[in-house]
Amino acid sequence: MGTTTFGRTPYWVLTGGLAVLFLFPIVWSAVASVSPSAGSSQVYGYGFGNYVTLANFGTGLPRFAFNSAVISILTVCLVLTVSTLGGYAFARFSFPGKNLLFLATLAILMVPYATLLIPLYLLHNFARTVPVIDVIANMDLVWLALVLGMFQLPFATFMMRISFESVPRELEEAALVDGSGSFGVFRHVLMPAVRPGIVTVGLFAFLAAWNDFLAPLILINSASEQPLPLALVNLRQQTMGAVDFGSTEAGVVVMALPCLILFVLLQRYYVQGFMSGAVKG
């Protein structure tokens, strides 16, 4: 018993140290956001003055949060739909150029993210002049979600292919023998089996879209359509270039909360999703 406990000590020390390392900035920001600080909205005593300033900045915190939520949800829907179908096709079907197409998909990951934003900005402006397409191009939030989803698709497709490949083909064959059609097998057999992979991909897509700053900076033109990261940067620099650290820290807490809640609720599926394909049954 003592030997087992001693053998696990390095594990607990390492994981505990990493937990403290990653959680400390969030805890520090949460405490600092309600602490008194000169030059902030909370000068005397502890309180929520910084959160009031954040809520009333620009078009208002609810509007910024709504924009971020719309972008994130649209990105997740796009990524899950395309990556699930693409991962299923790569995992279960054989067609000419399959491996080459998959490598080309993964090769997108090697292209620096920032280098594509300016061409996409020019494409965005051009799309505004094209009939039919201009309907989507003029909706900045939808266009931004399409861009963010495009950057997430290579990794998402890779993850979903691994998830589908980890499901034994015997399950599909048994369902087909029992009279289920191809769509029925996909919906009632494969989809529940790859749920951890779906959650992992969806969580990654949400976090990437929720926290992204560079793409909204380039592609969002209207102040009323700014997501939270862009609004926080504008809030950070107030009159004469002074930095409002208190309100910025309050914004950090507001942005981190949905991510933490989702991770806590979905961590079981998240871990299983990363383990998909590690052991094939």
PyMOL commands that set and color helices and strands:
alter all, ss='L'
color gray80, all
select helices_A, chain A and resi 2-34+49-56+61-92+98-110+113-127+133-137+140-165+169-177+182-193+195-211+214-219+223-225+228-236+239-241+245-275
alter helices_A, ss='H'
color red, helices_A
deselect
rebuild
show_as cartoon
